Structure formats: C-alpha cells, structure tokens
Amino acid sequence: MLSRMASAKGAQRRRGFRRRVRFGPADARLTGHAGVAAVTEADRVLGIADALDCAVGSVKQRDRGLSAGGLVLSLACAQLAGEDFLVGMDRRRADTAGQLLEPVPTPASTTTAQLAKRFTPAHLAGIENGIGAINARVLRLLPARRRTQLLAAATIDGDTTDVEVYGSKKQDAVYNYQGQRAYRPHIAFWADGAVTLAADLMRADEDPRPVAGQLLDRAIAQLPAGVMKIRCRWDAGYFAADLAKHCINRGVEFAIGVKRNTAVVRASRTAPAAGWHPAKDMEHTEVAVIDYLPGSWPDNAGVVCIARRTRIPVELMPTDPRARKLRTIDKAQQALALQGKLDYVYGYSYILTNLDVSTPAKLVEVEHWYRHRTDIEALNKDAKHGAALRHLPSGDRTVNTVWMWSALLACAISNWIQEITGIDDRRGRARRTVARMRRELFNIPARVTRTNRAPTLQPPPDAGLLTVVLTRLQTLPTIRAG
C-alpha cells in the first residue's frame, strides 16, 4: 500500500515537472508564415511585380526603394498572411525570418500610406493592365484542355459590395441605404479564371448602372487574347436598357436580372402550363419563357424574358413582412394562401437575355448558367473575409483604392497558385478560399536557415500542402513576355 502511494506521488511530481514551461532565448530563425515562399515562387514564375511595374509605371521621382508594383504585391502578401490594417505591415516587417521569404521587402506602414497616396487614376488603371498581362502568362502554363476551355467562352460577372467604415474623416465615405457610412467597390470578375479584371471604388450612394458599360469594356480588354465568345451576368441592380444595348453593340451575350413590377408579374401569370420545364440542380423549380420586354429595350435583338418559379409550401412562407423571399411571391397567391385556399405558392424571379433559349434544353442551361452568378458573390466574400476588403483603413480614398486592389490581387494570387499547380479540381467551383489557403499554406510555421546563401525551410511534419505547392512551383519555368 505504501509503495503504491509513493509511486502515485512520484508520478504526480513527474507530471508536474512536465507541465512546467521554461523560456529559452528567442529564435529569430522561426516564422509563422513560411507559406509566403509560395507567393515568391509564383512571382518568379509569373513575374507579378514585374508585370505590375511595367503597367503601372513609376510613382516616384527617384528609381530606388520599393516600386509601385512591389508595393501592391507587398500589401497583397500581408493580407494573405492575415494582416487587415496598415499597421500589419510593421508586424510583417518585424518578422525577420519571414522577410527572407517575401517576394519584395515589406515597407513600414507610414511608407506604405505615403506611396499609395501617389497613385493617380492612370496608375490605378495600370493595375488592371498588369493583371491582364499575368492572366496571359497563367494561360501559357495550363494544360491544353484547360486552356481550350478558358478560351472557348469567358463569363464576366459585374457586382458591387458595400464596405462599412468608421469615422467622419474618411474621404468620400457616405451613408448607404442601410444607414452605414461606407464605400462601394464596383467589380468586374472573370468567373472562369476566378480573377478580378476591372474595379472602381465608388461612393456608397452612387448608382453603378451608368458606368457598367465602361467597366465591362475595361474587363474585356484584360481577357487573354483568343477568347472566342464573351458573356456577362448582372443582377437586378443593373436593370437598364442602356447596358443591354451596350452589350448588343459589342456582340456580347448577356443576362440581366429584372426588377419585379406589375407588368412582368402579369406576364408570368399568362405563361402556358406546357411552357414550364424543370430547372437543373434545383428542386421544385421550373423555368419558362414569358412574353415581357420593357418598352425601352431593343425588340429586334432576340432579347427574351426567362421566368423561374420555385414552389413554396404555405407552412414555409415567411411571416416577417421584411423577408426577401416574401417579395418574390405573387400578391394574389399570398392572399389565397392566407385564406387557406392554396397548399403552396410560387416564388418568382426574372431574367432578360439575348442568349439562345429556342429549345427547352437550351432554356434550362441558360438559367442554370445565370444562377452561377453567385461566383462573384463568393469573390466578394473571399475578398472581405479571406483578404482584408472588409476594412478600408485610411482616411484617404486613393490609399483605400490601392488597399482594395491589394485585396483583389491577394484573391487572384491564391487562385493563380491553385490553377498553375493543379491543386484545384479544374472545375472552378472547388477552389480553396483565401482563408483556407492561409490555414493550409501561407501561415505554416517553419525555421528558416541559410544554406549556400539560399533560404532553407524546416517546416513541421504535417506541412503537406506547403511541400506540394512549393515543389510544383519550383519545377515551372519563368514566364515573362507575352
């Protein structure tokens, strides 16, 4: 008995000893962001900083220190590592080992802001041109089948997203319809390549429709050469005849959401029962072509209206009058349902398009393609919660515009790495988000040592994706011109 007690006390002492943590000297060779080396390799392969520098030009009188392209790339790297304010540049700068892996030296936060203020509208337009050049380089590294797929047809999605900011001194920040002081990024996104092609930072009370055609033109200019067909998708916030006419004049196929009005609701009621066809990958949903075209829209360009209806059981009807789904239900059906005369109602949505819907199969495919306009909503979410577009940290609008482009570039770099290393599934809808890439690739701890003047990474045993991505990137050739 005594021996067992003594043994238990000895075990407690040993366990207690194991719990004690002792601090040794700090090891400057350790970094928590070893995956930034993947961005450096991607820069070596694609020439990201070089393409941006050539397109943006110089923002300084003396050719020394960090260039304009290097600044944007450095900001994107910081956001990929999880920094979401300008002061994060100081934290990245203090990471001694991590700086050995960065594609460009990280500037101080004050330097970052001062350089960003020097960007003119021409410099900002150069960022778009630089991304277009990089897209062409990415295309050259892809397998022939994937390259053919991307060149066969390009889909451009246009959308806005509001970014709430705080402080009355934010330049040009105004209140939006929700009562938030905000800016409004206006983005044109290449859905197939998962890359932003053109973007503006607008005031939160600006209407995007008057400039949507210009944004589309700029986006088309950044597509790789050889794209055979261009299509674009817009939600009901872009319901305007001028945008449709612009697309028709440019030979671009389009689909634009329709704002609900009495005329389109009335047209959907008169659709023949035989004209409704089951939608693809959406239960209890049907689509049909209805007889509706606003008077200001071109009537000789093959524009038709598609209606989609989804069956909603009465017991699942929203009770909150503010519910968005409630606005999709025909008022006449709502009244009958509330009187107990219907077991279900339909929620309707409408699209105006010039795509071919001459057969039921084509109609179903067009509606299914338009439904994936959520690609750009996924980009907005990724840029906000994966990168740092949820914050626009400066009081200066130009600095905030550079910050916006850095967030969009961070998303693009994440997708470029996945594309050229083949770690996505090539379908475009199973790409890793920036947040997941940060967790699995960018924010992997490692010890950085120097061997023959080259950095050597010593990651933990479970750093699988970092090893795979770096190995594949190192086997790729350097692509520059073209």
C-alpha positions as CSV (number, residue, x, y, z in Angstrom):
1,M,0.0,0.0,0.0
2,L,2.8,2.4,0.9
3,S,4.7,1.6,-2.2
4,R,1.6,2.4,-4.4
5,M,1.2,5.7,-2.6
6,A,4.8,6.6,-3.1
7,S,4.6,5.6,-6.8
8,A,1.5,7.8,-7.2
9,K,3.2,10.8,-5.6
10,G,6.3,10.2,-7.8
11,A,4.0,10.1,-10.9
12,Q,2.4,13.4,-9.8
13,R,5.8,15.0,-9.4
14,R,6.9,13.8,-12.8
15,R,3.7,15.1,-14.4
16,G,4.0,18.4,-12.6
17,F,7.6,18.7,-13.8
18,R,6.4,18.1,-17.4
19,R,3.9,20.9,-17.1
20,R,6.5,23.5,-16.3
21,V,7.5,25.5,-19.3
22,R,10.8,27.2,-19.5
23,F,11.7,30.0,-21.8
24,G,14.9,29.9,-23.8
25,P,16.3,32.6,-26.0
26,A,14.2,33.9,-28.8
27,D,15.0,32.2,-32.2
28,A,14.9,34.8,-35.0
29,R,15.0,31.9,-37.5
30,L,11.4,31.0,-36.8
31,T,8.5,32.4,-38.7
32,G,4.8,31.7,-38.6
33,H,4.3,32.5,-42.3
34,A,6.5,30.1,-44.2
35,G,4.0,29.7,-47.0
36,V,4.7,33.2,-48.2
37,A,7.6,31.5,-50.1
38,A,4.9,30.1,-52.4
39,V,4.0,33.7,-53.4
40,T,7.7,34.4,-54.0
41,E,7.9,31.3,-56.3
42,A,4.6,32.4,-58.1
43,D,6.2,35.8,-58.6
44,R,9.3,34.2,-60.0
45,V,7.2,32.1,-62.4
46,L,4.6,34.7,-63.4
47,G,6.5,37.9,-62.9
48,I,3.7,39.5,-60.9
49,A,5.7,42.5,-59.6
50,D,7.4,43.0,-63.0
51,A,4.0,43.0,-64.8
52,L,2.5,45.5,-62.4
53,D,5.6,47.7,-62.6
54,C,5.5,47.7,-66.4
55,A,1.8,48.5,-66.5
56,V,1.6,51.0,-63.6
57,G,4.8,52.9,-64.1
58,S,6.7,54.8,-61.6
59,V,5.1,56.7,-58.7
60,K,8.5,58.2,-57.5
61,Q,10.9,60.6,-59.0
62,R,14.0,58.6,-58.0
63,D,14.3,55.0,-59.0
64,R,15.2,53.5,-55.7
65,G,13.4,51.6,-53.0
66,L,10.0,49.9,-53.4
67,S,8.3,50.2,-56.8
68,A,4.6,50.7,-57.4
69,G,4.1,47.0,-58.4
70,G,6.2,45.9,-55.4
71,L,4.0,48.0,-53.1
72,V,0.8,46.4,-54.3
73,L,2.3,42.9,-54.1
74,S,3.7,43.5,-50.6
75,L,0.2,44.6,-49.4
76,A,-1.3,41.5,-51.0
77,C,1.2,39.3,-49.3
78,A,0.4,40.9,-45.9
79,Q,-3.3,40.3,-46.4
80,L,-2.6,36.7,-47.4
81,A,-0.8,36.3,-44.1
82,G,-3.8,37.6,-42.2
83,E,-3.0,41.3,-41.7
84,D,-6.0,43.5,-42.1
85,F,-4.8,47.1,-41.3
86,L,-1.8,49.2,-42.4
87,V,-0.1,48.6,-39.1
88,G,0.1,44.9,-40.2
89,M,2.9,46.0,-42.5
90,D,5.0,46.8,-39.4
91,R,4.3,43.3,-38.0
92,R,5.4,41.7,-41.2
93,R,8.5,43.8,-41.3
94,A,9.4,42.7,-37.8
95,D,9.2,39.0,-38.9
96,T,13.0,38.6,-39.6
97,A,12.8,35.1,-40.9
98,G,9.7,35.8,-42.9
99,Q,11.3,38.7,-44.7
100,L,13.8,36.2,-46.2
101,L,10.8,34.5,-47.9
102,E,8.9,37.6,-49.1
103,P,8.9,38.4,-52.9
104,V,9.6,42.1,-52.1
105,P,10.8,43.8,-48.9
106,T,7.9,44.9,-46.7
107,P,7.7,48.7,-46.2
108,A,6.8,50.4,-43.0
109,S,3.1,51.3,-42.6
110,T,3.9,55.0,-42.9
111,T,5.9,54.4,-46.1
112,T,3.0,52.3,-47.5
113,A,0.5,55.0,-47.0
114,Q,2.7,57.7,-48.4
115,L,3.5,55.7,-51.6
116,A,-0.1,54.7,-52.0
117,K,-1.2,58.3,-52.0
118,R,0.9,58.9,-55.1
119,F,-1.2,56.6,-57.3
120,T,-3.1,58.6,-59.9
121,P,-6.1,57.3,-61.9
122,A,-3.6,56.3,-64.6
123,H,-1.6,54.3,-62.1
124,L,-4.7,52.5,-60.8
125,A,-5.7,51.7,-64.4
126,G,-2.3,50.2,-64.8
127,I,-3.1,47.6,-62.1
128,E,-5.8,46.3,-64.3
129,N,-3.4,46.1,-67.3
130,G,-0.9,44.3,-65.2
131,I,-3.4,41.7,-64.1
132,G,-4.4,41.2,-67.7
133,A,-0.7,40.5,-68.6
134,I,-0.4,38.0,-65.8
135,N,-3.6,36.2,-66.9
136,A,-2.0,35.7,-70.3
137,R,1.1,34.2,-68.6
138,V,-1.0,31.9,-66.5
139,L,-2.8,30.6,-69.6
140,R,0.5,29.6,-71.1
141,L,1.3,27.3,-68.2
142,L,-2.0,25.4,-68.2
143,P,-2.7,22.1,-69.8
144,A,-4.1,22.3,-73.4
145,R,-7.5,21.0,-72.3
146,R,-7.9,23.7,-69.6
147,R,-6.6,26.4,-71.9
148,T,-9.1,25.4,-74.6
149,Q,-11.9,25.5,-72.0
150,L,-11.0,29.0,-70.9
151,L,-10.6,30.4,-74.4
152,A,-13.9,28.8,-75.7
153,A,-16.1,31.3,-73.7
154,A,-15.4,33.8,-71.0
155,T,-18.1,34.8,-68.4
156,I,-17.8,38.3,-66.8
157,D,-19.8,39.0,-63.7
158,G,-20.5,42.5,-62.5
159,D,-21.5,43.4,-59.0
160,T,-21.0,45.9,-56.1
161,T,-20.4,45.3,-52.4
162,D,-20.6,47.8,-49.7
163,V,-17.7,48.1,-47.1
164,E,-18.7,49.8,-43.9
165,V,-16.1,52.3,-42.5
166,Y,-16.0,54.3,-39.3
167,G,-15.0,57.9,-38.7
168,S,-16.3,61.2,-40.2
169,K,-12.9,62.0,-41.8
170,K,-13.0,59.1,-44.3
171,Q,-12.7,60.9,-47.7
172,D,-15.8,60.5,-49.8
173,A,-17.4,57.9,-47.5
174,V,-21.1,58.5,-47.3
175,Y,-24.2,56.7,-45.9
176,N,-25.7,53.9,-47.9
177,Y,-29.4,52.8,-47.9
178,Q,-28.8,50.8,-44.7
179,G,-27.6,53.9,-42.9
180,Q,-23.9,52.7,-42.8
181,R,-21.0,55.0,-43.7
182,A,-19.4,53.1,-46.5
183,Y,-17.6,52.8,-49.7
184,R,-18.8,50.7,-52.7
185,P,-16.3,48.6,-54.6
186,H,-17.6,48.0,-58.2
187,I,-16.1,44.9,-59.6
188,A,-16.0,43.0,-62.9
189,F,-14.9,39.4,-62.4
190,W,-13.8,36.7,-64.8
191,A,-15.8,33.8,-63.4
192,D,-13.9,31.1,-65.3
193,G,-10.4,32.3,-64.4
194,A,-11.5,33.4,-60.8
195,V,-9.7,36.8,-61.3
196,T,-10.9,40.4,-61.0
197,L,-10.4,42.2,-64.3
198,A,-11.6,45.7,-63.5
199,A,-12.7,47.6,-60.4
200,D,-13.5,51.0,-59.0
201,L,-14.0,52.3,-55.5
202,M,-17.3,54.3,-55.6
203,R,-19.2,56.3,-53.1
204,A,-21.8,54.2,-51.3
205,D,-24.7,56.3,-52.8
206,E,-23.5,56.1,-56.4
207,D,-25.6,54.2,-59.0
208,P,-23.4,51.6,-60.8
209,R,-25.6,51.4,-63.9
210,P,-24.3,54.4,-65.8
211,V,-20.7,53.2,-65.6
212,A,-21.4,49.4,-66.0
213,G,-20.8,49.5,-69.8
214,Q,-17.4,51.2,-69.2
215,L,-16.5,48.6,-66.6
216,L,-17.4,45.8,-69.0
217,D,-15.2,47.3,-71.7
218,R,-12.2,47.5,-69.3
219,A,-12.8,43.9,-68.2
220,I,-13.0,42.6,-71.8
221,A,-9.6,44.4,-72.5
222,Q,-7.9,42.3,-69.8
223,L,-9.1,38.9,-71.0
224,P,-6.4,36.8,-72.6
225,A,-6.1,37.0,-76.4
226,G,-8.0,34.3,-78.3
227,V,-11.2,34.2,-76.3
228,M,-13.9,33.2,-78.8
229,K,-17.1,34.2,-77.0
230,I,-17.9,36.6,-74.2
231,R,-20.9,36.5,-71.9
232,C,-21.8,38.7,-68.9
233,R,-24.2,38.4,-66.0
234,W,-25.7,41.2,-63.9
235,D,-28.2,41.2,-61.1
236,A,-31.4,43.3,-60.9
237,G,-29.4,46.2,-59.7
238,Y,-28.2,46.7,-63.3
239,F,-31.7,46.5,-64.8
240,A,-31.2,49.2,-67.5
241,A,-31.8,49.3,-71.3
242,D,-28.5,51.2,-71.9
243,L,-26.4,48.3,-70.5
244,A,-28.3,45.8,-72.7
245,K,-27.8,48.0,-75.8
246,H,-24.1,48.3,-75.0
247,C,-23.7,44.6,-74.8
248,I,-25.6,44.1,-78.1
249,N,-23.4,46.7,-79.8
250,R,-20.3,44.9,-78.6
251,G,-21.5,41.5,-79.6
252,V,-21.6,40.3,-76.0
253,E,-24.2,37.8,-74.8
254,F,-25.8,39.0,-71.6
255,A,-28.3,38.1,-68.9
256,I,-29.6,40.8,-66.6
257,G,-31.9,40.4,-63.6
258,V,-35.3,42.1,-63.8
259,K,-36.7,44.3,-61.1
260,R,-40.2,43.0,-60.2
261,N,-43.0,45.1,-61.5
262,T,-46.7,44.6,-62.3
263,A,-46.0,44.0,-66.0
264,V,-43.6,41.2,-65.5
265,V,-45.7,39.6,-62.8
266,R,-48.7,39.8,-65.1
267,A,-46.7,38.2,-68.0
268,S,-45.7,35.3,-65.8
269,R,-49.4,34.6,-64.9
270,T,-50.2,34.1,-68.6
271,A,-47.4,31.6,-69.3
272,P,-48.8,28.4,-70.7
273,A,-48.6,25.3,-68.4
274,A,-46.8,23.4,-71.0
275,G,-44.1,26.1,-71.2
276,W,-42.7,25.4,-67.8
277,H,-39.7,23.0,-67.6
278,P,-37.9,21.5,-64.6
279,A,-34.8,23.6,-63.7
280,K,-31.4,22.0,-63.4
281,D,-30.0,21.2,-60.0
282,M,-32.8,22.9,-58.1
283,E,-35.7,21.0,-56.6
284,H,-39.3,22.1,-57.0
285,T,-38.3,24.8,-59.6
286,E,-39.4,25.4,-63.1
287,V,-38.4,27.8,-65.9
288,A,-40.2,29.3,-68.8
289,V,-40.0,32.0,-71.5
290,I,-42.6,34.6,-70.9
291,D,-43.9,37.5,-73.1
292,Y,-42.3,40.5,-71.4
293,L,-40.0,43.2,-72.8
294,P,-39.7,46.7,-71.4
295,G,-40.5,49.4,-73.9
296,S,-37.1,51.0,-73.9
297,W,-35.3,47.7,-74.6
298,P,-34.3,46.7,-78.1
299,D,-37.0,44.5,-79.6
300,N,-35.1,43.3,-82.7
301,A,-32.0,41.8,-81.0
302,G,-33.5,38.5,-79.8
303,V,-34.0,39.6,-76.2
304,V,-36.4,37.3,-74.3
305,C,-37.5,37.1,-70.7
306,I,-37.0,34.0,-68.6
307,A,-39.1,33.3,-65.5
308,R,-38.1,31.0,-62.8
309,R,-40.6,29.8,-60.2
310,T,-39.9,27.8,-57.0
311,R,-42.7,26.0,-55.2
312,I,-43.0,27.1,-51.5
313,P,-45.4,25.2,-49.2
314,V,-47.7,27.5,-47.3
315,E,-46.4,26.4,-43.9
316,L,-42.9,27.6,-45.1
317,M,-44.0,31.0,-46.2
318,P,-42.1,33.8,-44.3
319,T,-44.1,35.6,-41.6
320,D,-41.8,38.6,-41.4
321,P,-43.1,41.2,-43.9
322,R,-39.5,42.3,-44.4
323,A,-38.4,38.9,-45.6
324,R,-36.8,38.9,-49.0
325,K,-38.4,35.6,-50.1
326,L,-41.9,37.2,-49.4
327,R,-41.3,39.8,-52.1
328,T,-40.9,37.0,-54.7
329,I,-44.4,35.7,-54.2
330,D,-47.3,36.9,-56.3
331,K,-49.6,39.0,-54.1
332,A,-52.7,37.3,-55.4
333,Q,-51.2,33.9,-54.4
334,Q,-50.3,35.3,-51.0
335,A,-53.9,36.4,-50.4
336,L,-55.3,33.0,-51.5
337,A,-52.8,31.2,-49.3
338,L,-53.7,33.2,-46.3
339,Q,-57.3,32.4,-46.8
340,G,-56.4,28.6,-46.8
341,K,-57.3,28.1,-50.5
342,L,-53.8,27.1,-51.6
343,D,-51.4,24.4,-50.3
344,Y,-48.4,26.1,-51.9
345,V,-47.3,29.3,-53.6
346,Y,-44.6,30.2,-56.1
347,G,-41.6,32.5,-55.6
348,Y,-40.7,34.1,-58.9
349,S,-37.5,35.7,-60.4
350,Y,-36.9,37.0,-63.9
351,I,-34.0,37.4,-66.4
352,L,-33.7,39.3,-69.6
353,T,-31.2,37.8,-72.0
354,N,-30.1,37.6,-75.6
355,L,-28.8,34.0,-75.3
356,D,-30.4,31.2,-77.4
357,V,-33.3,29.7,-75.5
358,S,-35.1,28.3,-78.5
359,T,-35.4,24.7,-77.0
360,P,-36.3,23.6,-73.5
361,A,-32.8,22.2,-73.1
362,K,-31.1,25.5,-74.0
363,L,-33.5,27.4,-71.8
364,V,-32.7,25.2,-68.8
365,E,-28.9,25.6,-69.5
366,V,-29.1,29.4,-69.8
367,E,-31.0,29.7,-66.5
368,H,-28.5,27.3,-64.8
369,W,-25.6,29.3,-66.1
370,Y,-27.1,32.6,-64.9
371,R,-27.7,31.1,-61.4
372,H,-24.0,30.7,-61.0
373,R,-23.7,34.5,-61.0
374,T,-23.0,33.7,-57.3
375,D,-19.4,33.3,-58.3
376,I,-18.8,37.0,-57.9
377,E,-20.7,37.0,-54.6
378,A,-18.2,34.3,-53.4
379,L,-15.3,36.5,-54.6
380,N,-16.7,39.4,-52.6
381,K,-17.0,37.2,-49.5
382,D,-13.5,35.9,-50.1
383,A,-12.0,39.4,-50.6
384,K,-13.7,40.6,-47.4
385,H,-13.2,37.7,-45.0
386,G,-10.2,36.0,-46.6
387,A,-8.3,39.1,-47.6
388,A,-9.0,42.4,-45.9
389,L,-11.5,44.2,-48.1
390,R,-13.8,44.3,-45.0
391,H,-11.6,47.2,-43.9
392,L,-10.6,50.3,-45.8
393,P,-8.1,51.5,-43.3
394,S,-7.1,55.0,-44.4
395,G,-8.8,58.4,-44.5
396,D,-7.5,58.9,-48.0
397,R,-9.7,57.5,-50.8
398,T,-6.6,56.8,-53.0
399,V,-4.9,54.7,-50.3
400,N,-8.2,52.8,-49.8
401,T,-8.4,52.2,-53.6
402,V,-4.8,50.7,-53.5
403,W,-5.9,48.6,-50.5
404,M,-8.9,47.4,-52.4
405,W,-6.8,46.3,-55.3
406,S,-4.3,44.6,-53.0
407,A,-7.2,42.5,-51.5
408,L,-8.4,41.6,-55.0
409,L,-4.8,40.8,-56.1
410,A,-4.5,38.6,-53.0
411,C,-7.5,36.6,-54.1
412,A,-6.1,36.4,-57.6
413,I,-2.7,35.1,-56.4
414,S,-4.4,32.4,-54.3
415,N,-6.3,31.3,-57.4
416,W,-3.3,31.6,-59.7
417,I,-1.3,29.3,-57.4
418,Q,-4.0,26.8,-57.3
419,E,-4.5,26.9,-61.1
420,I,-0.9,26.5,-62.2
421,T,-0.1,23.9,-59.6
422,G,-3.2,21.9,-60.3
423,I,-4.4,21.6,-56.7
424,D,-7.9,22.7,-57.6
425,D,-10.3,20.4,-59.4
426,R,-10.3,22.4,-62.7
427,R,-14.0,23.0,-62.5
428,G,-13.6,26.4,-60.8
429,R,-16.2,25.8,-58.1
430,A,-14.0,23.8,-55.6
431,R,-11.1,26.2,-55.3
432,R,-9.9,26.8,-51.8
433,T,-10.8,30.1,-50.3
434,V,-8.1,32.6,-49.2
435,A,-8.9,31.7,-45.5
436,R,-8.4,28.0,-46.2
437,M,-5.2,28.7,-48.2
438,R,-4.0,30.8,-45.3
439,R,-4.6,28.0,-42.8
440,E,-3.2,25.2,-45.0
441,L,-0.4,27.0,-46.9
442,F,0.5,30.6,-46.1
443,N,0.5,30.5,-42.3
444,I,2.6,27.4,-41.8
445,P,5.4,27.8,-39.1
446,A,9.0,26.9,-40.1
447,R,12.6,27.5,-39.2
448,V,14.4,29.4,-41.9
449,T,18.1,28.8,-42.2
450,R,20.6,29.8,-44.9
451,T,22.4,27.1,-46.9
452,N,24.8,28.3,-49.7
453,R,23.2,31.8,-49.4
454,A,19.7,30.4,-50.1
455,P,16.9,30.1,-47.5
456,T,16.1,26.6,-46.4
457,L,12.8,25.8,-44.8
458,Q,12.4,23.4,-42.0
459,P,8.6,23.0,-41.7
460,P,6.6,20.8,-39.3
461,P,6.0,17.2,-40.3
462,D,2.3,17.9,-41.3
463,A,3.1,20.7,-43.8
464,G,1.7,18.7,-46.7
465,L,0.3,21.4,-48.9
466,L,3.3,23.7,-48.5
467,T,5.6,21.0,-49.6
468,V,3.4,20.0,-52.6
469,V,2.9,23.6,-53.8
470,L,6.5,24.7,-53.5
471,T,7.8,21.6,-55.2
472,R,5.4,22.1,-58.1
473,L,6.1,25.8,-58.4
474,Q,9.9,25.2,-58.4
475,T,9.5,22.9,-61.4
476,L,7.7,25.5,-63.5
477,P,9.7,27.7,-66.0
478,T,9.8,31.5,-65.6
479,I,7.3,33.2,-67.9
480,R,7.8,36.9,-68.7
481,A,6.9,38.5,-72.0
482,G,3.5,37.6,-73.6
